[in-house]
Amino acid sequence: MSNDPTARRPLKSRSTAWAQFFSRGMLRLGLRPNTVSLLSLVCAAVGGGSAFWAAQTEPAWVFWFIAATGIQLRLFCNMMDGLLAVEGGLKSATGELYNEIPDRIADALILVPLGYAVGTTWGIALGWAAACGSVFTAYVRALGAAQTRKHDFCGPMAKPHRMAAATLGCLGMMTLALLHIAWPLMHWTLVVINAGIIITGYRRVRHLAATLNQTPS
């Protein structure tokens, strides 16, 4: 978890009773924020790997459910590392590294396999494009923070929104598998994610340029 307080994504869920319950439990277990950040990679790998196998293994709905669960557990770890670092008083000098690098890898571990799960050339391209786009939006945010000391978490397809869309896509594919309906829902999910990423990148660049233009030389 980053030591920069402005790097914390504003999340209402941090103040919920269940979030505090789990953070206290992790503290009692002796888990460190950086460890939880690495656990997010495991969850992302499970989510993405399950989506890949769902496209070619029966029963497909089971793997789509596991994929959705893995994606949400990745977000859970992302929230818990911040709670442990700030509320638990466990900030570290390497918190920034563990906050950013696993996130970029986790995005790829989820979004690329979703593209391969589509099973078409366009689907694979969309998965890779979404992974690269997620890195770009994060890069613009980090560049902006370096220039203005403020992180821009605007959407419409920031990390929580990407993962929400991916989760809904997996749950939708699970439902279609249970109903034995063949429809390229994941293809269109990736189209939406990519379109949102383009808008997000544009908005963040525009916000950064406006801020820099207003800053005295």
C-alpha positions as CSV (number, residue, x, y, z in Angstrom):
1,M,0.0,0.0,0.0
2,S,1.3,3.5,-0.9
3,N,2.4,5.9,1.8
4,D,0.9,8.7,-0.2
5,P,-2.6,9.4,1.3
6,T,-3.8,10.9,-2.0
7,A,-3.0,7.6,-3.7
8,R,-5.9,5.9,-1.9
9,R,-8.9,5.3,-4.2
10,P,-12.0,6.7,-2.5
11,L,-14.1,3.7,-1.5
12,K,-17.1,3.8,0.8
13,S,-16.8,0.1,1.4
14,R,-13.7,0.8,3.6
15,S,-15.8,2.1,6.4
16,T,-18.3,-0.8,6.4
17,A,-18.5,-3.1,9.3
18,W,-17.6,-6.2,7.3
19,A,-14.4,-4.5,5.9
20,Q,-13.3,-3.6,9.4
21,F,-14.1,-7.1,10.6
22,F,-11.9,-8.7,8.0
23,S,-9.1,-6.2,8.4
24,R,-9.0,-6.9,12.2
25,G,-8.9,-10.6,11.5
26,M,-6.0,-10.2,9.1
27,L,-4.1,-8.1,11.7
28,R,-4.6,-10.8,14.2
29,L,-3.2,-13.3,11.7
30,G,-0.2,-11.2,11.3
31,L,-0.7,-10.5,7.6
32,R,1.2,-7.5,6.2
33,P,-0.1,-5.1,3.5
34,N,2.5,-6.1,1.0
35,T,1.6,-9.8,1.5
36,V,-2.0,-9.1,0.8
37,S,-1.0,-7.1,-2.3
38,L,0.7,-10.2,-3.6
39,L,-2.3,-12.4,-2.7
40,S,-4.3,-10.2,-5.1
41,L,-2.1,-11.7,-7.9
42,V,-3.1,-15.2,-6.9
43,C,-6.8,-14.3,-7.0
44,A,-6.4,-12.6,-10.3
45,A,-4.6,-15.7,-11.7
46,V,-7.4,-17.9,-10.5
47,G,-10.1,-15.6,-12.0
48,G,-8.4,-15.3,-15.3
49,G,-7.4,-18.9,-15.5
50,S,-10.9,-20.1,-14.7
51,A,-12.3,-17.9,-17.4
52,F,-9.9,-19.4,-19.9
53,W,-10.9,-22.9,-18.9
54,A,-14.6,-22.1,-18.9
55,A,-14.5,-21.7,-22.6
56,Q,-13.3,-25.3,-23.2
57,T,-14.2,-27.3,-20.1
58,E,-17.5,-28.7,-18.7
59,P,-19.3,-27.7,-16.6
60,A,-18.5,-24.3,-17.9
61,W,-20.7,-22.5,-15.4
62,V,-18.6,-23.7,-12.5
63,F,-15.5,-22.1,-14.0
64,W,-17.3,-18.9,-14.8
65,F,-18.4,-18.7,-11.2
66,I,-14.9,-19.3,-10.0
67,A,-13.7,-16.6,-12.4
68,A,-16.1,-14.0,-11.0
69,T,-15.2,-15.0,-7.5
70,G,-11.4,-14.6,-8.2
71,I,-12.0,-11.2,-9.7
72,Q,-13.9,-10.0,-6.7
73,L,-11.3,-11.5,-4.3
74,R,-8.6,-9.5,-6.2
75,L,-10.5,-6.3,-5.4
76,F,-11.0,-7.5,-1.8
77,C,-7.2,-7.8,-1.4
78,N,-6.7,-4.4,-3.0
79,M,-9.0,-2.9,-0.4
80,M,-7.5,-4.9,2.5
81,D,-3.9,-3.9,1.9
82,G,-4.9,-0.3,2.3
83,L,-6.8,-0.9,5.4
84,L,-3.9,-2.8,7.0
85,A,-1.4,-0.1,5.9
86,V,-3.4,2.9,7.1
87,E,-5.9,1.9,9.7
88,G,-3.6,-0.9,10.9
89,G,-0.5,1.3,11.0
90,L,1.6,-1.0,8.9
91,K,2.8,1.3,6.1
92,S,6.2,0.4,4.7
93,A,8.9,2.0,2.6
94,T,8.1,-0.3,-0.3
95,G,4.3,0.2,-0.1
96,E,4.2,2.1,-3.3
97,L,5.9,-0.7,-5.3
98,Y,3.6,-3.4,-3.9
99,N,0.5,-1.1,-4.4
100,E,1.2,-0.4,-8.1
101,I,3.1,-3.3,-9.7
102,P,0.9,-6.2,-8.7
103,D,-2.2,-4.2,-9.8
104,R,-0.8,-3.9,-13.3
105,I,0.0,-7.6,-13.5
106,A,-3.4,-8.5,-12.0
107,D,-5.2,-6.6,-14.7
108,A,-3.4,-8.5,-17.4
109,L,-4.0,-11.8,-15.6
110,I,-7.7,-11.2,-15.8
111,L,-8.4,-9.3,-19.0
112,V,-6.1,-11.2,-21.4
113,P,-7.6,-14.6,-20.5
114,L,-11.1,-13.2,-20.9
115,G,-10.2,-12.4,-24.5
116,Y,-8.9,-15.9,-25.1
117,A,-12.1,-17.2,-23.5
118,V,-14.1,-15.5,-26.3
119,G,-12.2,-17.9,-28.7
120,T,-12.0,-15.5,-31.7
121,T,-9.2,-13.3,-33.1
122,W,-11.2,-10.2,-32.3
123,G,-11.8,-11.4,-28.8
124,I,-8.2,-12.1,-28.1
125,A,-7.3,-8.7,-29.5
126,L,-9.9,-7.0,-27.3
127,G,-8.5,-8.8,-24.2
128,W,-4.9,-7.6,-24.9
129,A,-6.2,-4.1,-25.8
130,A,-8.0,-3.9,-22.4
131,A,-4.9,-5.0,-20.6
132,C,-2.8,-2.5,-22.3
133,G,-5.4,0.2,-21.9
134,S,-5.6,-0.4,-18.2
135,V,-1.8,0.1,-17.9
136,F,-2.2,3.3,-19.9
137,T,-4.9,4.8,-17.6
138,A,-2.8,3.9,-14.6
139,Y,0.3,5.5,-16.2
140,V,-1.6,8.7,-16.8
141,R,-2.7,8.7,-13.2
142,A,0.8,8.1,-11.9
143,L,2.2,10.7,-14.2
144,G,-0.3,13.2,-13.0
145,A,0.5,12.4,-9.4
146,A,4.2,13.0,-10.1
147,Q,3.4,16.4,-11.7
148,T,0.5,17.6,-9.4
149,R,0.8,15.4,-6.3
150,K,-2.8,14.4,-6.8
151,H,-4.1,11.1,-8.2
152,D,-7.0,11.2,-10.7
153,F,-9.2,8.1,-10.2
154,C,-12.0,9.3,-12.7
155,G,-13.8,6.7,-14.8
156,P,-16.0,5.6,-16.4
157,M,-13.7,2.5,-16.6
158,A,-11.2,2.8,-13.7
159,K,-10.1,-0.4,-12.0
160,P,-13.2,-1.0,-9.9
161,H,-15.4,-0.4,-12.9
162,R,-13.3,-2.7,-15.1
163,M,-13.5,-5.4,-12.6
164,A,-17.2,-4.9,-12.0
165,A,-17.8,-5.2,-15.8
166,A,-15.6,-8.3,-16.0
167,T,-17.4,-9.9,-13.0
168,L,-20.8,-9.2,-14.5
169,G,-19.6,-10.6,-17.8
170,C,-18.5,-13.8,-16.1
171,L,-21.8,-14.1,-14.1
172,G,-23.7,-13.6,-17.4
173,M,-21.6,-16.3,-19.1
174,M,-22.3,-18.6,-16.2
175,T,-26.1,-18.0,-16.6
176,L,-25.9,-18.5,-20.3
177,A,-24.0,-21.8,-19.7
178,L,-26.7,-23.0,-17.3
179,L,-29.4,-22.2,-19.8
180,H,-27.4,-23.7,-22.6
181,I,-27.6,-20.5,-24.6
182,A,-24.7,-19.6,-27.0
183,W,-24.2,-15.8,-27.2
184,P,-21.0,-13.8,-27.3
185,L,-21.6,-11.9,-24.1
186,M,-17.9,-11.8,-23.1
187,H,-17.0,-10.3,-26.5
188,W,-19.4,-7.4,-25.9
189,T,-18.2,-7.1,-22.3
190,L,-14.7,-6.5,-23.6
191,V,-16.0,-4.1,-26.2
192,V,-17.6,-2.1,-23.4
193,I,-14.5,-2.3,-21.2
194,N,-12.3,-1.1,-24.0
195,A,-14.6,1.8,-24.9
196,G,-14.7,2.9,-21.3
197,I,-10.9,2.7,-21.1
198,I,-10.6,5.0,-24.1
199,I,-12.9,7.5,-22.5
200,T,-11.2,7.2,-19.1
201,G,-7.7,7.7,-20.7
202,Y,-9.0,10.8,-22.6
203,R,-10.6,12.3,-19.5
204,R,-7.5,11.8,-17.3
205,V,-5.2,13.3,-19.9
206,R,-7.6,16.3,-20.3
207,H,-7.8,16.8,-16.6
208,L,-4.0,16.6,-16.2
209,A,-3.4,19.1,-19.1
210,A,-5.9,21.5,-17.7
211,T,-4.3,21.3,-14.2
212,L,-0.8,21.8,-15.7
213,N,-2.0,24.8,-17.8
214,Q,-3.4,26.4,-14.6
215,T,-0.2,25.9,-12.6
216,P,2.2,28.9,-12.6
217,S,5.6,28.1,-14.2
